[in-house]
Amino acid sequence: MVETGGIRAAIELTKFRLTGFIALSAMFGHILAAPAPGIDTLVTGAGVWLLAAGAAVFNHIQDRRYDRWFARTRHRCLVQNRVGLQTAGWVASGLVFSGLALLAGGLDTHLPWILGVLALACYNGLYTPLKKKTLFAVWPGVICGMLPPAIGWTAVPQALCHGTGIQLFGVMLVMGIWQVPHFLVLAAAQPVCDPGADRFPSFIRLWTKTELFLQILVWVCVYSLGIFWFLLNGGIVLPGFSASLAGMALVLPGVMGLFFTRFPAYAGAGGFTTLNLSMLIFMVLGILDRILPTVFPL
């Protein structure tokens, strides 16, 4: 067995793009609740990234035998023995411990690290083992995806919090609903001939491609409705940003439908990119909505 370090292995093991997205969602939650962004915003983002990166490495460890059955994952580091299992275990433990320590010791509230433990339990304790047995594993995954903005929100002491509980619920709702079509688009991109499609629970064995695409469109519509609900409850203050986000939510189902009806060969990759871009726009507009008035007060 050959131990290989390097940037590529680290990016793969920590799922750097995904965990960066998760860290941004925690900072987004903090900025929505805080009087103004500050050092606590960065501490929250760093702590959540470390925790999420550690959970990702543990996920690789847990899935090392499962991943070899799928075209998308059979070339990962642990499957190919390019990184040793013991090395991955030490890295995962170090990252998780560092993330929890930063959330517990770097902030003035206790809820962030408690929610961090809950997210770890949902992802590594429930979602990862259950996905090999049942499609209902998607729901612990959804709960896990809802927690990072709550970690950021609760990092703001209650006496200083400028947001409302209904706004926090709105953010968590939008991010939770977004997880469902995200999972389904990944399933739609899975080759039917993958050995794992027969060996493990799979959406492409439950539904035809057409039925799967219809499920995705239904959940994208629900996701758009969640964004409108967030806007109606004061989630975005500046009219220009509010109108932009509403416009995005309005056209999103149409864009996804266009991929599925006109460009079915690109439905998986195109749908995945569109969904991720929509969530990025949602968070960036929310962050700018809070930051710009503090930088350029009227």
Secondary structure as UniProt FT lines:
FT   HELIX           7..13
FT   TURN            14..15
FT   HELIX           16..33
FT   HELIX           39..62
FT   TURN            63..66
FT   HELIX           67..69
FT   TURN            71..75
FT   TURN            77..81
FT   HELIX           85..105
FT   HELIX           111..120
FT   HELIX           121..127
FT   HELIX           128..130
FT   TURN            131..133
FT   HELIX           135..137
FT   HELIX           138..154
FT   HELIX           158..160
FT   HELIX           165..188
FT   TURN            192..193
FT   HELIX           195..199
FT   HELIX           203..206
FT   HELIX           209..232
FT   TURN            233..234
FT   HELIX           239..262
FT   HELIX           264..266
FT   HELIX           267..295
//
